[in-house]
Structure formats: C-alpha cells, structure tokens
C-alpha cells in the first residue's frame, strides 16, 4: 500500500487562523514591511537559531549565538558550538532548498548535522523511538519504510491543493512522525516548515516562529503526541497556525512603516522565488497592494538591470532571477 500522510480536517479553527494570518500579512504590506529591516532580521535570525537548538537541549545563549554569527570565539561545549555553526550555515542557504525534493532534504540535514552524527545527510538504518512529555512513547515507523514515506511527503508537496500555511504545518508534523533521521528530526521539521512558509510570503524568512515553539514547548510536544495516537494532525496544524499568527503580531508591534521601491521589491521576490521561474501574476501575489502597471515596471527594471531573465512575451512572459 502506498504511504499516506496524516489526515487534517478543515475546521472552523483552521479557517479562523488562516484568515487571521492573511489579515496580519495585509497589515505588514500596508506598512511596506514585507521584509523586516536589517537590524531586526539579524535579531530574529539569532532568536530563531538559538530557540530551535535550545528545544533540542543546546546550552548556548543568545549572546553566544550572536558571537558565533560574528565569527568570534565562544567558550562552551564543542557539540553545542558546532550545532550552532551548522545551523547558521543552513539558515544562510534557506533559499536554495526545494521543500519537495528528497535531495534537498538530505543536503540540508547533512549541513545541519555534519560532525554531530556519523549519518548526517542519510536516512536512519534502524528503529528509533521518542519519549514525549507524560511518558508517552512514540515508536517511529520501521526504517525500511522511511524512504517511501518521505517520497510520499515530497509528492504531497508537489501536488497538494492545501493552503501553503496548512501545507507547511502538515509537512512539519509528518517529518516529526516519520523521524527519518537518527538525530536532528525536530530541527529539520521546523526548518522545512520555514522553507514552505517562505513560499507563502518572504517575511517568513526572518520570522522567529521557533522562539514561540520554545515558549510553548510542552504544548508543542503534547500536540505531536496527540497526533501519534490518532493519526490526525489537525490539532497540531491549529497549534502551529496560532504560533505563526502570534509571531506576526509581535513583528507588527516591533516595527513601523518602511518605504519600498522596485529594487527592494525585487529583492523580496528573489527570497520568495529563489531560482524558480514566475509570472507577473505570481509577483503580484506577493505584493498585493501594487498595481499591475507597477508590477510590469518592476519586472522591466529587473530585466534591464540584469537581475532577471525573461522568456516569452506579454501574457506568456516568465521571469527568473539570474
């Protein structure tokens, strides 16, 4: 039987959170804050890395993570320092990963876990179990099924009609359920959700959702455990959507209006599209408050300055960042 992913129901809570997040994205676009200013981006990236690793027991503080980003010497456990250095490397390459590719998943895991485990970048070759809070034990699927289950997950990413926000949460949950690696599964689940969220809107590249997971760590594990028992990931999806909404709220509170021009909009679009081709309609889906004429001028500017390559003409025109 072909592997499937955990069920998710479209409940009133799911719809409520999707509407809430769309409203907050609209607020960010209204003040031209599709991407936080550099200082805040740096602060949020530090917060993301420190929180995601702290969930897994890494002892380094935010100040120590900052020092490592600045390539300064830090005193601490060697494994913890290496874990942070690896995380910095992988988050610097967020735009290069394809969330629907097994090769990308393995490459990201290799960068994240290099020097920490012998099997970095490869699926596990043995059984593994996870002890959730409350002494609830999750026995991951047999290792012989991992490759097929991950392929099914990649197929889901490539074919689903699910809203991208829901899709990101379901992929996160499924990676935690499969536990495809001997170590680093939590980090990979959170990383892969961020990559999918960036497809929805570029602001998610620097949004520290992981910090909210850290603050609600017991609830996070409880919702994972509930899904383990029922085979239904709906409550986990609702939980993660609520954290995404809260993190957007904080970002709005932290910042004021920002001015955008064609060059800065194109920079944001590059974060969202990476090396994928896109149309003017796709571009407008990111910048919902600009006119069609403004979008055309932006794209023309990108072609003229060498930022973009263009193929086709008029309605069939497609663009790709060079």
BABA-745821 format. One record per residue (C-alpha): residue number from 1; residue in one letter; x, z, y. Coordinates in nm, 2 decimals. Example, Ala and Ser with C-alpha at 12.3 -4.5 7.8 and 13.67 -1.06 7.14 Angstrom:
! BABA-745821
<r n="1" res="A" c1="1.23" c3="0.78" c2="-0.45"/>
<r n="2" res="S" c1="1.37" c3="0.71" c2="-0.11"/>
//
This chain:
! BABA-745821
<r n="1" res="X" c1="0.00" c3="0.00" c2="0.00"/>
<r n="2" res="X" c1="0.13" c3="-0.09" c2="0.34"/>
<r n="3" res="X" c1="0.22" c3="0.22" c2="0.55"/>
<r n="4" res="X" c1="0.00" c3="0.30" c2="0.84"/>
<r n="5" res="X" c1="0.04" c3="0.53" c2="1.14"/>
<r n="6" res="X" c1="-0.16" c3="0.85" c2="1.21"/>
<r n="7" res="X" c1="-0.51" c3="0.80" c2="1.34"/>
<r n="8" res="X" c1="-0.60" c3="0.85" c2="1.70"/>
<r n="9" res="X" c1="-0.95" c3="0.88" c2="1.84"/>
<r n="10" res="X" c1="-1.06" c3="0.76" c2="2.19"/>
<r n="11" res="X" c1="-1.22" c3="1.09" c2="2.31"/>
<r n="12" res="X" c1="-1.35" c3="1.19" c2="2.64"/>
<r n="13" res="X" c1="-1.03" c3="1.39" c2="2.70"/>
<r n="14" res="X" c1="-0.81" c3="1.09" c2="2.63"/>
<r n="15" res="X" c1="-1.02" c3="0.88" c2="2.88"/>
<r n="16" res="X" c1="-1.01" c3="1.16" c2="3.14"/>
<r n="17" res="X" c1="-0.63" c3="1.19" c2="3.12"/>
<r n="18" res="X" c1="-0.58" c3="0.81" c2="3.14"/>
<r n="19" res="X" c1="-0.80" c3="0.80" c2="3.45"/>
<r n="20" res="X" c1="-0.62" c3="1.09" c2="3.60"/>
<r n="21" res="X" c1="-0.27" c3="0.93" c2="3.54"/>
<r n="22" res="X" c1="-0.39" c3="0.60" c2="3.68"/>
<r n="23" res="X" c1="-0.51" c3="0.78" c2="3.99"/>
<r n="24" res="X" c1="-0.17" c3="0.95" c2="4.04"/>
<r n="25" res="X" c1="0.02" c3="0.63" c2="3.99"/>
<r n="26" res="X" c1="-0.21" c3="0.48" c2="4.26"/>
<r n="27" res="X" c1="-0.11" c3="0.77" c2="4.49"/>
<r n="28" res="X" c1="0.26" c3="0.70" c2="4.42"/>
<r n="29" res="X" c1="0.21" c3="0.33" c2="4.50"/>
<r n="30" res="X" c1="0.01" c3="0.43" c2="4.81"/>
<r n="31" res="X" c1="0.32" c3="0.60" c2="4.95"/>
<r n="32" res="X" c1="0.55" c3="0.33" c2="4.81"/>
<r n="33" res="X" c1="0.71" c3="0.58" c2="4.56"/>
<r n="34" res="X" c1="0.73" c3="0.36" c2="4.25"/>
<r n="35" res="X" c1="1.09" c3="0.50" c2="4.21"/>
<r n="36" res="X" c1="1.20" c3="0.84" c2="4.34"/>
<r n="37" res="X" c1="1.48" c3="0.85" c2="4.60"/>
<r n="38" res="X" c1="1.84" c3="0.86" c2="4.46"/>
<r n="39" res="X" c1="1.88" c3="1.24" c2="4.50"/>
<r n="40" res="X" c1="1.55" c3="1.31" c2="4.32"/>
<r n="41" res="X" c1="1.63" c3="1.06" c2="4.05"/>
<r n="42" res="X" c1="1.96" c3="1.23" c2="3.98"/>
<r n="43" res="X" c1="1.79" c3="1.57" c2="3.98"/>
<r n="44" res="X" c1="1.52" c3="1.46" c2="3.74"/>
<r n="45" res="X" c1="1.76" c3="1.29" c2="3.51"/>
<r n="46" res="X" c1="1.96" c3="1.61" c2="3.48"/>
<r n="47" res="X" c1="1.65" c3="1.81" c2="3.42"/>
<r n="48" res="X" c1="1.54" c3="1.56" c2="3.15"/>
<r n="49" res="X" c1="1.86" c3="1.57" c2="2.96"/>
<r n="50" res="X" c1="1.90" c3="1.95" c2="2.98"/>
<r n="51" res="X" c1="1.54" c3="2.01" c2="2.87"/>
<r n="52" res="X" c1="1.53" c3="1.77" c2="2.58"/>
<r n="53" res="X" c1="1.85" c3="1.91" c2="2.44"/>
<r n="54" res="X" c1="1.75" c3="2.27" c2="2.51"/>
<r n="55" res="X" c1="1.44" c3="2.22" c2="2.29"/>
<r n="56" res="X" c1="1.69" c3="2.15" c2="2.01"/>
<r n="57" res="X" c1="1.90" c3="2.46" c2="2.08"/>
<r n="58" res="X" c1="2.17" c3="2.32" c2="2.31"/>
<r n="59" res="X" c1="2.30" c3="2.61" c2="2.52"/>
<r n="60" res="X" c1="2.43" c3="2.42" c2="2.82"/>
<r n="61" res="X" c1="2.27" c3="2.50" c2="3.16"/>
<r n="62" res="X" c1="2.15" c3="2.25" c2="3.42"/>
<r n="63" res="X" c1="2.47" c3="2.32" c2="3.62"/>
<r n="64" res="X" c1="2.68" c3="2.24" c2="3.32"/>
<r n="65" res="X" c1="2.49" c3="1.92" c2="3.26"/>
<r n="66" res="X" c1="2.54" c3="1.83" c2="3.63"/>
<r n="67" res="X" c1="2.91" c3="1.88" c2="3.59"/>
<r n="68" res="X" c1="2.93" c3="1.66" c2="3.28"/>
<r n="69" res="X" c1="2.74" c3="1.38" c2="3.47"/>
<r n="70" res="X" c1="3.01" c3="1.42" c2="3.74"/>
<r n="71" res="X" c1="3.28" c3="1.40" c2="3.47"/>
<r n="72" res="X" c1="3.40" c3="1.75" c2="3.54"/>
<r n="73" res="X" c1="3.54" c3="1.99" c2="3.29"/>
<r n="74" res="X" c1="3.29" c3="2.22" c2="3.13"/>
<r n="75" res="X" c1="3.36" c3="2.53" c2="2.91"/>
<r n="76" res="X" c1="3.11" c3="2.56" c2="2.62"/>
<r n="77" res="X" c1="3.05" c3="2.48" c2="2.25"/>
<r n="78" res="X" c1="3.21" c3="2.15" c2="2.16"/>
<r n="79" res="X" c1="2.90" c3="2.02" c2="1.99"/>
<r n="80" res="X" c1="2.68" c3="2.11" c2="2.28"/>
<r n="81" res="X" c1="2.91" c3="1.93" c2="2.53"/>
<r n="82" res="X" c1="2.92" c3="1.63" c2="2.30"/>
<r n="83" res="X" c1="2.54" c3="1.63" c2="2.27"/>
<r n="84" res="X" c1="2.50" c3="1.62" c2="2.65"/>
<r n="85" res="X" c1="2.77" c3="1.34" c2="2.69"/>
<r n="86" res="X" c1="2.59" c3="1.14" c2="2.43"/>
<r n="87" res="X" c1="2.25" c3="1.19" c2="2.59"/>
<r n="88" res="X" c1="2.39" c3="1.09" c2="2.93"/>
<r n="89" res="X" c1="2.52" c3="0.77" c2="2.77"/>
<r n="90" res="X" c1="2.19" c3="0.68" c2="2.60"/>
<r n="91" res="X" c1="1.98" c3="0.76" c2="2.91"/>
<r n="92" res="X" c1="2.21" c3="0.53" c2="3.12"/>
<r n="93" res="X" c1="2.11" c3="0.25" c2="2.89"/>
<r n="94" res="X" c1="1.73" c3="0.30" c2="2.88"/>
<r n="95" res="X" c1="1.65" c3="-0.05" c2="3.00"/>
<r n="96" res="X" c1="1.85" c3="-0.21" c2="2.71"/>
<r n="97" res="X" c1="1.63" c3="-0.07" c2="2.43"/>
<r n="98" res="X" c1="1.34" c3="-0.25" c2="2.27"/>
<r n="99" res="X" c1="1.08" c3="0.00" c2="2.15"/>
<r n="100" res="X" c1="0.95" c3="-0.24" c2="1.89"/>
<r n="101" res="X" c1="1.30" c3="-0.30" c2="1.73"/>
<r n="102" res="X" c1="1.45" c3="-0.12" c2="1.44"/>
<r n="103" res="X" c1="1.79" c3="-0.23" c2="1.55"/>
<r n="104" res="X" c1="1.74" c3="-0.08" c2="1.90"/>
<r n="105" res="X" c1="1.61" c3="0.25" c2="1.74"/>
<r n="106" res="X" c1="1.93" c3="0.27" c2="1.52"/>
<r n="107" res="X" c1="2.16" c3="0.18" c2="1.81"/>
<r n="108" res="X" c1="2.00" c3="0.45" c2="2.03"/>
<r n="109" res="X" c1="2.03" c3="0.71" c2="1.75"/>
<r n="110" res="X" c1="2.40" c3="0.61" c2="1.70"/>
<r n="111" res="X" c1="2.48" c3="0.67" c2="2.07"/>
<r n="112" res="X" c1="2.28" c3="0.99" c2="2.08"/>
<r n="113" res="X" c1="2.42" c3="1.15" c2="1.76"/>
<r n="114" res="X" c1="2.77" c3="1.00" c2="1.75"/>
<r n="115" res="X" c1="3.02" c3="1.27" c2="1.64"/>
<r n="116" res="X" c1="2.74" c3="1.52" c2="1.58"/>
<r n="117" res="X" c1="2.64" c3="1.40" c2="1.23"/>
<r n="118" res="X" c1="2.81" c3="1.16" c2="0.98"/>
<r n="119" res="X" c1="2.49" c3="0.95" c2="0.95"/>
<r n="120" res="X" c1="2.45" c3="0.86" c2="1.32"/>
<r n="121" res="X" c1="2.26" c3="0.53" c2="1.35"/>
<r n="122" res="X" c1="2.13" c3="0.52" c2="0.99"/>
<r n="123" res="X" c1="1.81" c3="0.64" c2="0.83"/>
<r n="124" res="X" c1="1.83" c3="0.95" c2="0.61"/>
<r n="125" res="X" c1="1.90" c3="0.92" c2="0.24"/>
<r n="126" res="X" c1="1.75" c3="1.24" c2="0.12"/>
<r n="127" res="X" c1="1.45" c3="1.48" c2="0.16"/>
<r n="128" res="X" c1="1.40" c3="1.68" c2="0.48"/>
<r n="129" res="X" c1="1.16" c3="1.94" c2="0.59"/>
<r n="130" res="X" c1="1.07" c3="2.10" c2="0.92"/>
<r n="131" res="X" c1="0.96" c3="2.46" c2="0.98"/>
<r n="132" res="X" c1="0.71" c3="2.47" c2="1.26"/>
<r n="133" res="X" c1="0.61" c3="2.79" c2="1.45"/>
<r n="134" res="X" c1="0.40" c3="3.02" c2="1.25"/>
<r n="135" res="X" c1="0.60" c3="2.94" c2="0.94"/>
<r n="136" res="X" c1="0.41" c3="2.61" c2="0.89"/>
<r n="137" res="X" c1="0.63" c3="2.38" c2="0.68"/>
<r n="138" res="X" c1="0.62" c3="2.00" c2="0.73"/>
<r n="139" res="X" c1="0.77" c3="1.81" c2="0.44"/>
<r n="140" res="X" c1="0.87" c3="1.46" c2="0.58"/>
<r n="141" res="X" c1="0.78" c3="1.15" c2="0.38"/>
<r n="142" res="X" c1="1.01" c3="1.05" c2="0.10"/>
<r n="143" res="X" c1="1.33" c3="0.90" c2="0.23"/>
<r n="144" res="X" c1="1.27" c3="0.58" c2="0.02"/>
<r n="145" res="X" c1="0.96" c3="0.52" c2="0.24"/>
<r n="146" res="X" c1="1.13" c3="0.56" c2="0.58"/>
<r n="147" res="X" c1="1.24" c3="0.20" c2="0.64"/>
<r n="148" res="X" c1="0.89" c3="0.06" c2="0.56"/>
<r n="149" res="X" c1="0.72" c3="0.33" c2="0.77"/>
<r n="150" res="X" c1="0.94" c3="0.26" c2="1.07"/>
<r n="151" res="X" c1="0.88" c3="-0.12" c2="1.03"/>
<r n="152" res="X" c1="0.50" c3="-0.04" c2="1.04"/>
<r n="153" res="X" c1="0.56" c3="0.16" c2="1.36"/>
<r n="154" res="X" c1="0.75" c3="-0.13" c2="1.51"/>
<r n="155" res="X" c1="0.47" c3="-0.37" c2="1.41"/>
<r n="156" res="X" c1="0.22" c3="-0.14" c2="1.58"/>
<r n="157" res="X" c1="0.42" c3="-0.15" c2="1.90"/>
<r n="158" res="X" c1="0.43" c3="-0.53" c2="1.89"/>
<r n="159" res="X" c1="0.07" c3="-0.59" c2="1.81"/>
<r n="160" res="X" c1="-0.15" c3="-0.30" c2="1.92"/>
<r n="161" res="X" c1="-0.41" c3="-0.32" c2="2.19"/>
<r n="162" res="X" c1="-0.38" c3="0.05" c2="2.26"/>
<r n="163" res="X" c1="-0.33" c3="0.15" c2="2.62"/>
<r n="164" res="X" c1="0.05" c3="0.19" c2="2.68"/>
<r n="165" res="X" c1="0.02" c3="0.56" c2="2.76"/>
<r n="166" res="X" c1="-0.16" c3="0.62" c2="2.44"/>
<r n="167" res="X" c1="0.08" c3="0.40" c2="2.25"/>
<r n="168" res="X" c1="0.38" c3="0.60" c2="2.38"/>
<r n="169" res="X" c1="0.22" c3="0.92" c2="2.26"/>
<r n="170" res="X" c1="0.13" c3="0.79" c2="1.92"/>
<r n="171" res="X" c1="0.49" c3="0.65" c2="1.87"/>
<r n="172" res="X" c1="0.63" c3="0.99" c2="1.97"/>
<r n="173" res="X" c1="0.41" c3="1.17" c2="1.72"/>
<r n="174" res="X" c1="0.48" c3="0.92" c2="1.44"/>
<r n="175" res="X" c1="0.86" c3="0.95" c2="1.48"/>
<r n="176" res="X" c1="0.83" c3="1.32" c2="1.45"/>
<r n="177" res="X" c1="0.61" c3="1.29" c2="1.15"/>
<r n="178" res="X" c1="0.83" c3="1.04" c2="0.96"/>
<r n="179" res="X" c1="1.15" c3="1.23" c2="1.06"/>
<r n="180" res="X" c1="1.36" c3="0.91" c2="0.99"/>
<r n="181" res="X" c1="1.70" c3="1.07" c2="1.06"/>
<r n="182" res="X" c1="1.88" c3="1.37" c2="0.92"/>
<r n="183" res="X" c1="1.90" c3="1.51" c2="1.27"/>
<r n="184" res="X" c1="1.81" c3="1.41" c2="1.63"/>
<r n="185" res="X" c1="1.44" c3="1.32" c2="1.55"/>
<r n="186" res="X" c1="1.30" c3="1.53" c2="1.83"/>
<r n="187" res="X" c1="1.54" c3="1.38" c2="2.08"/>
<r n="188" res="X" c1="1.46" c3="1.03" c2="1.96"/>
<r n="189" res="X" c1="1.08" c3="1.08" c2="1.97"/>
<r n="190" res="X" c1="1.10" c3="1.19" c2="2.33"/>
<r n="191" res="X" c1="1.34" c3="0.91" c2="2.42"/>
<r n="192" res="X" c1="1.13" c3="0.64" c2="2.26"/>
<r n="193" res="X" c1="0.82" c3="0.77" c2="2.45"/>
<r n="194" res="X" c1="1.01" c3="0.74" c2="2.78"/>
<r n="195" res="X" c1="1.11" c3="0.38" c2="2.70"/>
<r n="196" res="X" c1="0.75" c3="0.29" c2="2.63"/>
<r n="197" res="X" c1="0.63" c3="0.47" c2="2.94"/>
<r n="198" res="X" c1="0.87" c3="0.26" c2="3.15"/>
<r n="199" res="X" c1="0.68" c3="-0.05" c2="3.03"/>
<r n="200" res="X" c1="0.37" c3="0.10" c2="3.19"/>
<r n="201" res="X" c1="0.54" c3="0.19" c2="3.52"/>
<r n="202" res="X" c1="0.90" c3="0.21" c2="3.64"/>
<r n="203" res="X" c1="0.85" c3="0.56" c2="3.78"/>
<r n="204" res="X" c1="0.87" c3="0.70" c2="3.43"/>
<r n="205" res="X" c1="1.24" c3="0.62" c2="3.40"/>
<r n="206" res="X" c1="1.32" c3="0.93" c2="3.61"/>
<r n="207" res="X" c1="1.01" c3="1.15" c2="3.54"/>
<r n="208" res="X" c1="1.12" c3="1.47" c2="3.36"/>
<r n="209" res="X" c1="0.83" c3="1.49" c2="3.11"/>
<r n="210" res="X" c1="1.08" c3="1.66" c2="2.87"/>
<r n="211" res="X" c1="1.10" c3="1.96" c2="3.11"/>
<r n="212" res="X" c1="0.73" c3="2.01" c2="3.07"/>
<r n="213" res="X" c1="0.76" c3="1.99" c2="2.70"/>
<r n="214" res="X" c1="1.03" c3="2.26" c2="2.71"/>
<r n="215" res="X" c1="0.80" c3="2.48" c2="2.92"/>
<r n="216" res="X" c1="0.52" c3="2.44" c2="2.66"/>
<r n="217" res="X" c1="0.74" c3="2.42" c2="2.35"/>
<r n="218" res="X" c1="0.52" c3="2.64" c2="2.13"/>
<r n="219" res="X" c1="0.22" c3="2.43" c2="2.22"/>
<r n="220" res="X" c1="0.42" c3="2.11" c2="2.15"/>
<r n="221" res="X" c1="0.51" c3="2.22" c2="1.80"/>
<r n="222" res="X" c1="0.16" c3="2.35" c2="1.74"/>
<r n="223" res="X" c1="0.01" c3="2.01" c2="1.81"/>
<r n="224" res="X" c1="0.27" c3="1.84" c2="1.59"/>
<r n="225" res="X" c1="0.18" c3="2.08" c2="1.31"/>
<r n="226" res="X" c1="-0.19" c3="2.02" c2="1.35"/>
<r n="227" res="X" c1="-0.14" c3="1.65" c2="1.31"/>
<r n="228" res="X" c1="0.07" c3="1.72" c2="1.00"/>
<r n="229" res="X" c1="-0.22" c3="1.90" c2="0.85"/>
<r n="230" res="X" c1="-0.49" c3="1.65" c2="0.94"/>
<r n="231" res="X" c1="-0.32" c3="1.31" c2="0.96"/>
<r n="232" res="X" c1="-0.48" c3="1.27" c2="1.30"/>
<r n="233" res="X" c1="-0.26" c3="1.25" c2="1.61"/>
<r n="234" res="X" c1="-0.54" c3="1.27" c2="1.87"/>
<r n="235" res="X" c1="-0.47" c3="1.63" c2="1.99"/>
<r n="236" res="X" c1="-0.10" c3="1.55" c2="2.03"/>
<r n="237" res="X" c1="-0.19" c3="1.25" c2="2.24"/>
<r n="238" res="X" c1="-0.42" c3="1.45" c2="2.46"/>
<r n="239" res="X" c1="-0.15" c3="1.72" c2="2.49"/>
<r n="240" res="X" c1="0.12" c3="1.47" c2="2.59"/>
<r n="241" res="X" c1="-0.11" c3="1.29" c2="2.84"/>
<r n="242" res="X" c1="-0.18" c3="1.63" c2="3.01"/>
<r n="243" res="X" c1="0.20" c3="1.68" c2="3.05"/>
<r n="244" res="X" c1="0.25" c3="1.33" c2="3.19"/>
<r n="245" res="X" c1="-0.02" c3="1.40" c2="3.44"/>
<r n="246" res="X" c1="0.13" c3="1.73" c2="3.54"/>
<r n="247" res="X" c1="0.48" c3="1.58" c2="3.59"/>
<r n="248" res="X" c1="0.33" c3="1.31" c2="3.81"/>
<r n="249" res="X" c1="0.16" c3="1.58" c2="4.02"/>
<r n="250" res="X" c1="0.50" c3="1.75" c2="4.07"/>
<r n="251" res="X" c1="0.67" c3="1.43" c2="4.17"/>
<r n="252" res="X" c1="0.40" c3="1.36" c2="4.43"/>
<r n="253" res="X" c1="0.44" c3="1.72" c2="4.57"/>
<r n="254" res="X" c1="0.82" c3="1.67" c2="4.59"/>
<r n="255" res="X" c1="0.83" c3="1.35" c2="4.79"/>
<r n="256" res="X" c1="0.70" c3="1.17" c2="5.09"/>
<r n="257" res="X" c1="0.63" c3="0.81" c2="5.18"/>
<r n="258" res="X" c1="0.91" c3="0.55" c2="5.11"/>
<r n="259" res="X" c1="0.94" c3="0.20" c2="5.26"/>
<r n="260" res="X" c1="0.98" c3="-0.09" c2="5.01"/>
<r n="261" res="X" c1="1.10" c3="-0.44" c2="5.07"/>
<r n="262" res="X" c1="1.14" c3="-0.74" c2="4.84"/>
<r n="263" res="X" c1="1.48" c3="-0.64" c2="4.72"/>
<r n="264" res="X" c1="1.37" c3="-0.28" c2="4.63"/>
<r n="265" res="X" c1="1.06" c3="-0.40" c2="4.46"/>
<r n="266" res="X" c1="1.26" c3="-0.64" c2="4.25"/>
<r n="267" res="X" c1="1.50" c3="-0.36" c2="4.16"/>
<r n="268" res="X" c1="1.20" c3="-0.16" c2="4.04"/>
<r n="269" res="X" c1="1.07" c3="-0.46" c2="3.84"/>
<r n="270" res="X" c1="1.41" c3="-0.50" c2="3.67"/>
<r n="271" res="X" c1="1.38" c3="-0.15" c2="3.54"/>
<r n="272" res="X" c1="1.04" c3="-0.23" c2="3.40"/>
<r n="273" res="X" c1="1.10" c3="-0.57" c2="3.25"/>
<r n="274" res="X" c1="1.47" c3="-0.55" c2="3.15"/>
<r n="275" res="X" c1="1.57" c3="-0.88" c2="3.01"/>
<r n="276" res="X" c1="1.21" c3="-0.98" c2="2.92"/>
<r n="277" res="X" c1="1.05" c3="-1.28" c2="3.09"/>
<r n="278" res="X" c1="0.75" c3="-1.22" c2="3.31"/>
<r n="279" res="X" c1="0.49" c3="-1.39" c2="3.52"/>
<r n="280" res="X" c1="0.37" c3="-1.33" c2="3.88"/>
<r n="281" res="X" c1="0.06" c3="-1.16" c2="3.72"/>
<r n="282" res="X" c1="0.29" c3="-0.92" c2="3.53"/>
<r n="283" res="X" c1="0.48" c3="-0.85" c2="3.86"/>
<r n="284" res="X" c1="0.15" c3="-0.77" c2="4.03"/>
<r n="285" res="X" c1="0.06" c3="-0.53" c2="3.75"/>
<r n="286" res="X" c1="0.35" c3="-0.31" c2="3.87"/>
<r n="287" res="X" c1="0.28" c3="-0.35" c2="4.25"/>
<r n="288" res="X" c1="-0.09" c3="-0.33" c2="4.26"/>
<r n="289" res="X" c1="-0.11" c3="-0.28" c2="4.64"/>
<r n="290" res="X" c1="0.07" c3="-0.60" c2="4.74"/>
<r n="291" res="X" c1="-0.10" c3="-0.94" c2="4.78"/>
<r n="292" res="X" c1="-0.04" c3="-1.24" c2="4.56"/>
<r n="293" res="X" c1="0.14" c3="-1.41" c2="4.86"/>
<r n="294" res="X" c1="0.38" c3="-1.12" c2="4.89"/>
<r n="295" res="X" c1="0.45" c3="-1.13" c2="4.52"/>
<r n="296" res="X" c1="0.52" c3="-1.50" c2="4.54"/>
<r n="297" res="X" c1="0.76" c3="-1.44" c2="4.83"/>
<r n="298" res="X" c1="0.94" c3="-1.16" c2="4.64"/>
<r n="299" res="X" c1="0.99" c3="-1.38" c2="4.34"/>
<r n="300" res="X" c1="1.11" c3="-1.67" c2="4.55"/>
<r n="301" res="X" c1="1.35" c3="-1.44" c2="4.72"/>
<r n="302" res="X" c1="1.48" c3="-1.33" c2="4.38"/>
<r n="303" res="X" c1="1.54" c3="-1.69" c2="4.27"/>
<r n="304" res="X" c1="1.71" c3="-1.77" c2="4.60"/>
<r n="305" res="X" c1="1.95" c3="-1.48" c2="4.58"/>
<r n="306" res="X" c1="2.03" c3="-1.53" c2="4.21"/>
<r n="307" res="X" c1="1.85" c3="-1.21" c2="4.09"/>
<r n="308" res="X" c1="1.60" c3="-1.42" c2="3.90"/>
<r n="309" res="X" c1="1.60" c3="-1.73" c2="3.68"/>
<r n="310" res="X" c1="1.27" c3="-1.94" c2="3.70"/>
<r n="311" res="X" c1="1.12" c3="-2.17" c2="3.43"/>
<r n="312" res="X" c1="0.80" c3="-2.37" c2="3.46"/>
<r n="313" res="X" c1="0.61" c3="-2.42" c2="3.78"/>
<r n="314" res="X" c1="0.31" c3="-2.28" c2="3.97"/>
<r n="315" res="X" c1="0.08" c3="-2.11" c2="3.71"/>
<r n="316" res="X" c1="0.31" c3="-2.16" c2="3.42"/>
<r n="317" res="X" c1="0.61" c3="-2.02" c2="3.61"/>
<r n="318" res="X" c1="0.80" c3="-1.74" c2="3.43"/>
<r n="319" res="X" c1="1.09" c3="-1.53" c2="3.56"/>
<r n="320" res="X" c1="1.38" c3="-1.34" c2="3.40"/>
<r n="321" res="X" c1="1.64" c3="-1.12" c2="3.57"/>
<r n="322" res="X" c1="1.99" c3="-1.26" c2="3.54"/>
//
